[in-house]
Amino acid sequence: MESLKPKIAIIGAGNVGSTFAFALMISGLAREIVLVDKNELLTEGEVMDLNHGLSFAHPTKIYAAGFEGCIDADIVVITAGVRQKPGQTRIDLVHSNVALFKDIIPAITKFAGNSIFLVVTNPVDILTYVTLKLSGLPSNKVIGSGTVLDTARLKYMISEYYKVDTGNIHAYIIGEHGDSELPVWSNATIGGMDIEKYCSGYVHPGIAKKELSGIFEKVKNAAYKIIQAKGATNYSIALTLVKITRSIVRNENSILPVSTLITDYYGISDICLSIPSRVSINGVEQYLKLELSEEEQELFKNSANTLKKIIKTIDL
């Protein structure tokens, strides 16, 4: 039977996958949503629960399937993996989730070789790279959710601290989605004005750098706090995935700091990291070469080298 378009396949019906399915259903972006998970009972329960609310949402076909359900999917969103526990870093998950991806990526690719793959499972940059290598897809079609959520957290916290709407804040977190990520203060603005000048001249003269550094530390540790409190993050990452999905299926060409394969980016190549990229119906159309300060360049290279060392321990 012919698939409805847009069709989104979600691999993994746990906290993130099911919350994304719910957010996607409400958004009206997809006409067809398929959930794939080895726990068939869980998946059927999630599908039933979603379908029972369809009369309050948009017409959508929602069902459970095996990997064959990925046929004709516009986007395959991969959330399956071992959950991060309190006290664990994202990197701690690497070997167990790489082993899982070695099983599932070939199975997905068998049915969805023309789809865009959106990787969410942590450590997302490493698993985006692993997915790229295992699938054989072109690099523009393998995307990691990257630091899109980290950037949203940063804008929210700046907004709360300085009492300004998030729509007037332009700032990015780049590099690893993890402990070595970095904020690009040299390119950040509020209302078109350099962020440090805005904060020094209009709010708290002389202490802007210290305040912004403190905000970033809170952003970097936000997921750990949420996991400690409730066991997992799910709402904000689900909305992040809706944003990325929207940019793809509606060909919005949004600039988003997704994880993508980079080549000769400040001398760094052959690794997936988050940098602002133009995301369209074709996936990552291009990534932007930001003018980083010397300090930011060093931090970015450190982030890349941190991941490269781990990738060397993986048998691909």
Secondary structure, DSSP 4 states (H G I P E B T S, - for coil): -PPPSSEEEEE--SHHHHHHHHHHHHHT--SEEEEE-S-HHHHHHHHHHHHTTGGGS---EEEE--GGGGTT-SEEEE--SPPPPTT--GGGGHHHHHHHHHHHHHHHHHH-TTSEEEE-SSSHHHHHHHHHHHH---GGGEEE-TTHHHHHHHHHHHHHHHT--GGGEE--EEB-SSTT-EE-GGG-EETTEEHHHHIIIIISTT-HHHHHHHHHHHHHTHHHHHHHHHS---HHHHHHHHHHHHHHHTT--EEE--EEEESSBTTB-SEEEE--EEEETTEEEEE------HHHHHHHHHHHHHHHHHHTTS--
